[in-house]
Amino acid sequence: MVEPNPSKGVAFCMLTNLIWGVVPIYWKQLNHVPYLQLLCHRIVWALPTLLLFLLATRQLHVLHHALCDWNLVLRYASSSLLLGASLFTTLWAVNAGHIVDLSLAFFVFPLLNVLLGIVFLGERLRRYQWVAVGCATIGVLVVGISY
């Protein structure tokens, strides 16, 4: 088992958010390509990329284990559909010139995740977490109203 490393987690989170924030610039450069074609390429190239990664990290057994568990296959399939819908929406929004709307949605989405966690999973936020959620909500409202 891998030991938890909060510093590494924060670094990966920041890197992921940086990449996710820059990706619309990349998609905008490809606005001459139909967004459905971009989506199809992303889907088709995901499998070989995953297989290469699993081979390189000697973790191919994880895929085998996942494919043998029907419940896990359904969970991954559901997750894949949601991720596909998210990517489709992202590609469409960038190509249709709705980048600010898309950015606002990316700010709202984590707040919805927090709300869903509280309502459906019974999660409880600590004081500073409530402060952070409140600040983020105010920021979203300011940007949303001024836009």
C-alpha positions in Angstrom: 0.0 0.0 0.0 1.2 3.5 -0.8 1.8 5.9 2.1 -0.4 9.0 1.9 1.6 12.2 1.0 -0.5 15.3 1.4 2.1 17.6 -0.2 2.2 15.4 -3.2 -1.6 15.3 -3.4 -1.8 19.1 -3.2 0.9 19.4 -5.9 -1.0 17.0 -8.2 -4.2 18.8 -7.5 -2.7 22.1 -8.5 -1.1 20.6 -11.6 -4.4 19.0 -12.7 -6.3 22.3 -12.2 -3.6 24.2 -14.2 -3.8 21.7 -17.0 -7.6 21.7 -16.9 -7.6 25.5 -17.0 -5.3 25.6 -20.1 -7.0 22.8 -22.0 -9.8 25.1 -23.4 -7.0 27.2 -25.1 -5.9 24.0 -26.8 -9.5 23.1 -27.9 -10.0 26.6 -29.2 -7.0 26.2 -31.5 -8.7 23.2 -32.9 -12.0 25.0 -33.7 -11.6 24.1 -37.4 -12.1 20.5 -36.5 -15.7 19.4 -35.7 -16.1 18.9 -32.0 -17.7 15.5 -32.4 -14.6 14.4 -34.2 -12.4 15.7 -31.4 -14.6 13.8 -28.9 -14.3 10.6 -30.9 -10.5 10.9 -31.1 -10.4 11.5 -27.3 -12.4 8.4 -26.7 -10.6 6.2 -29.2 -7.1 7.2 -28.0 -8.0 6.8 -24.3 -7.8 3.0 -24.4 -4.4 2.6 -26.0 -3.1 5.3 -23.7 -4.5 3.5 -20.7 -3.1 0.2 -21.8 0.4 1.7 -22.3 0.2 3.3 -18.9 -0.8 0.1 -17.2 1.9 -1.8 -19.0 4.6 0.7 -18.1 3.6 0.7 -14.4 3.1 -3.1 -14.4 -0.5 -2.7 -13.3 -2.3 -4.5 -16.1 -3.8 -6.9 -13.5 -5.9 -4.0 -12.2 -7.7 -3.7 -15.5 -8.3 -7.5 -15.5 -9.7 -7.3 -12.0 -12.0 -4.4 -12.9 -13.3 -6.2 -16.0 -14.1 -9.4 -14.0 -16.3 -7.5 -11.5 -19.7 -6.7 -13.1 -20.6 -4.1 -10.5 -17.3 -2.3 -11.1 -17.8 -2.4 -14.9 -21.2 -0.8 -14.5 -19.7 1.9 -12.2 -16.9 2.6 -14.7 -19.4 2.6 -17.6 -21.6 5.2 -15.8 -18.6 7.3 -15.0 -17.4 7.1 -18.6 -20.8 8.3 -19.9 -20.7 11.3 -17.5 -17.2 12.1 -18.4 -18.1 11.8 -22.1 -21.0 14.2 -21.6 -18.8 16.6 -19.8 -16.1 16.5 -22.6 -18.8 16.9 -25.2 -20.2 20.0 -23.4 -16.7 21.4 -23.0 -15.8 21.0 -26.7 -19.1 22.4 -27.8 -18.9 25.4 -25.5 -15.3 26.3 -26.6 -16.2 25.9 -30.3 -19.4 27.9 -29.9 -17.7 30.8 -28.1 -19.0 30.2 -24.6 -15.7 30.0 -22.8 -16.8 32.4 -20.0 -19.9 30.4 -19.5 -17.8 27.2 -19.4 -15.4 28.8 -16.8 -18.4 29.7 -14.6 -19.7 26.1 -14.8 -16.2 24.9 -13.7 -16.5 27.1 -10.6 -20.1 25.9 -9.9 -19.4 22.2 -10.3 -17.2 21.8 -7.2 -19.9 23.6 -5.1 -22.5 21.2 -6.4 -20.2 18.3 -5.5 -20.0 19.6 -1.9 -23.8 20.0 -1.8 -24.3 16.5 -3.1 -21.8 15.1 -0.5 -23.7 16.9 2.3 -27.2 15.9 1.1 -26.6 12.3 -0.1 -23.5 11.1 1.7 -24.1 12.8 5.0 -20.7 14.6 4.9 -20.1 17.3 7.5 -17.9 20.3 6.8 -15.6 21.8 9.4 -15.7 25.6 10.1 -12.9 26.5 7.6 -14.4 24.3 4.9 -17.7 26.2 5.3 -15.7 29.5 5.0 -14.0 28.2 1.8 -17.4 27.1 0.3 -18.9 30.5 1.3 -16.0 32.4 -0.4 -16.3 30.3 -3.5 -20.1 30.8 -3.6 -19.7 34.5 -3.3 -17.1 34.5 -6.0 -19.4 32.5 -8.3 -22.3 34.9 -7.6 -20.1 38.0 -8.3 -18.9 36.6 -11.6 -22.3 35.3 -12.5 -24.2 38.5 -11.8 -21.5 40.8 -13.4 -21.4 38.6 -16.5 
